[in-house]
Amino acid sequence: MQRRSWLATIILASASATAHAGTFDPNGDFSFDPAAVVTFGFEEAPPQSATGVKLVHAGDAVDGASYWNVNVDQNSVDVSIALPSTDASYVARVFARTNRLLAEIDVSYPKDGGSPATQAHFYPSGTVTSDGWYELVTNPFSVQGSRKPTAVFSVYANGADVDALEVVPSGAYRAAVACSPPVDPACGPHAFCESGWCRDGNPLVPPLPPPSQRGDVIGYFRARWQNYFGGRFSRVTYLPNATATLDGLYDAPDAWTFWNGVTTSIHRLHDWHTTVNAPFSFGGRGLLPVCFVEGDADLSHGAAPKDPNYYDVLVSHVGPAGTDLKPGDRLVAVNGMHPIAFVESLDALDWGMWRADDPDTHAEAVERMSSVIRRWATNITVMHCDSSNDTCAAPQTIAVADLPVDDGSYTYPYCDHRPLYHLGANGPNPVTHNSYNGPFYGVVDESQPGENIYGMVWNDAYLDNSGNAYQPAYDELTANADAVVLDHRLGNGGDVPGATYLTSPWRAEATIAANTPFDLTIGTFDSWTSNLGQQLYQDYLPNDPYPVGSASPHTNVPVALLLARDGSASDWFPLGMQGSGPNVRLFGRHTAGAFSSYFVFDYYDNWTWRIASGDLLMPDGSTHLGTGVPTDEEIVPLQSDLMHGRDTAYLRALDWIRTCTTCRQ
């Protein structure tokens, strides 16, 4: 082996500068820690099932004469490891080289009613060798060895080398404790309550930056929030709260408190494009194959009055098994709170938290309701309704722990804010509600002879070099339809060309706004005037306009656009349709107000976060981020309609199409 030295480097979230796996002697030869309970030198050939992994014989291995080169895109490479049968706490270390290596240890237990599976994730420690190997390390993780768990070391990489894995006892064993979510003092430090168990957060996140480096790490995030985040409204309204959260982390006592605090800060930017992709997740206790929508519980306000700040939360559709809820039933409360307020209170717990820019938009919270209930609710209060006599029973509180447990046969429908599709065999599967393979289009079920009312159901507004997925649908609609219902109640966004194209058949061409650059943030949005806005609109209009419509639109065809949960380019599209003429009308909920784009940042272990940047400039110098596109008719599903299989917004759109006297001129 060639002579090797090692050194410590300062990187984001580095551990102690002296931490390194095993030891190197003066000649650069490596030895595992004598206390290690697991050592693996990657000397043997990988499993035959490990496609994309090869054994490399080379003199520069960390341990022995070989290492593995891992080049896998999807499935991990798994190595079973045998841990002692004692209850203990461990730290794991491994070396990697050439590229980024994502690694974790997963520990699972027999289904005996005891504590649940756990996982420990590897992050750079800051230690590297002179020939390019860098160390990855976990924080301490506890294993209940007396229950004979199964432990697996898993790696993912696109062309990285891996060598010298060891697992070493470290710290005191921490027994799993049952808890009552969302917050239970029984969990103690660096732990959180999820799905009925206290979870040690430290093994999930990078090491706690030492005090000498903590200010640099906090400064890294603060600079990105300050320099990249937002437009005019979001910087004024949300940025101060987010940066204050960062500033509270200087004295964080442990890794989980620190890194969960960073994630909480991201959530408090309160932006549709600003999200976190967590490298870890835990399953729920009682499973809930139910989709909810914002609605009007018109049959049950006597027993449970309407909240002054939120719409009611109603069942839209359910899976075929696993719940006694049905369309039209009402979710009155979660843990005694209005369901939307409960979901939005979890910004320091739920790494998947997702918010609209417009503070009055809450469809994102309703969409996440089922998964959030499974993880952080103790109880739910529901009202069951009877369609035979249009009545609802008194509110009933149910413990989440008593909800049915999935036996492996449940179907979980996608929550796409559409109770029905109205396209018969041409529509998405009405059981799974998988509306992602669209667009779906054709004559609607309710079209009477001679009406030629067509519909289109789809979820994005995106054009790329592979072709125009919307053109076949639009060709048929423009050739054959005398009226159109565009169902975009799940709008996942896309790009400006996609939004432009979707407006093109239905309105006259115009340029209605200008997009700002990504980096127009600090120093511009923070000292805004309408005169500056007008000047910037003129400056950016030549290169970043938002054009809509076409030179030969079908303005004699009435077009009803249905909206519910729409953001990004799915904000831009309805903005381009709004007010375009008497033949176009918008129905449903106003959009998210996400008139920006975003930067993507990432760290180890598939932990990524997106930061919104930019705004949409209007000709009068105003900006649009933070203000959703209002519909012409704000309309949500009625409880009395859902329980009878009726689609409130759709039926109102049909009524307008049939009675509008100016739409066909």
LINVEN-V246931 format. One line per field, one symbol per residue. ss: DSSP state (a for helix, b for strand, c for the rest). burial: # if it has 9 or more other ideal C-beta (glycine too) atoms within 8 Angstrom, else .. A space follows every 50 residues. Layout:
# LINVEN-V246931
ss = ???
burial = ???
This chain:
# LINVEN-V246931
ss = cccccbbbccccccccccccccbbcccccbbccccbbbbbcccccccccc ccbbbbbccccccccbbbbbbcccccbbbbbcccccbbbbbbbbbbbccc bbbbbbbbcccccccccbbbbcbbbbbbbccccbbbbcccbbbbaaaccb bbbbbbbbbbbbbbbbbbbccccccccbccccccaaacccbbbbccbbbb caaaccccccaaaaaaaaaaaaaaaaaacbcaaaaaaaaaaaaaaaaccc ccccaaaaaaaaaaaaaccccccccbbccccccccccccbbbbbbbcccc cccccccccccbbbbbbbcccccccccccbbbbbccbcaaaaaacccccc ccccccccccccaaaaacaaaaaaaaccbbbbbcbbccccbbcccbbbba aacccccccccccccccccccccaaacccccccccccccbbbbccccccc ccbbbbbcccbccbccbcccaaaaaaaaaaccbbbbbbbbbccbcaaaaa aaaccccbcbbbbbbcccccccccaaaccaaaaaaaaaaaacccbbbbcb cccccccbbbbbbbbbccaaaaaaaaaccccccbbbbbccccccccbbbb bbcccccbbbbbbccbbbccccbcccccccccbbccbbaaaacccccaaa aaaaaaaaacccccc
burial = #..#.#.#....###...####.#...#.#.##..###.###...#...# ..#.##....###..#######....###.#.#...###########.#. #######.#......#.############...#############.#.#. #######..#########.......##.#.##.#.##..########### #######.##..##.###.###.############.###.###.###.#. .#.#######################.##..#.##############.## #..#.....#######.##..##.###########.########.##.## .##.####..#################.########...#.#..##.#.# ..#......##.#######.###...##....#.#..#####.#..#... ############.......#..##.###..#.##############.### #########..#####.#.##..##..#...######..##..####### ..#.#.######################.#..##############.#.. #.###.############..#.####.##.#.#.#########...#### ####.##..#..##.
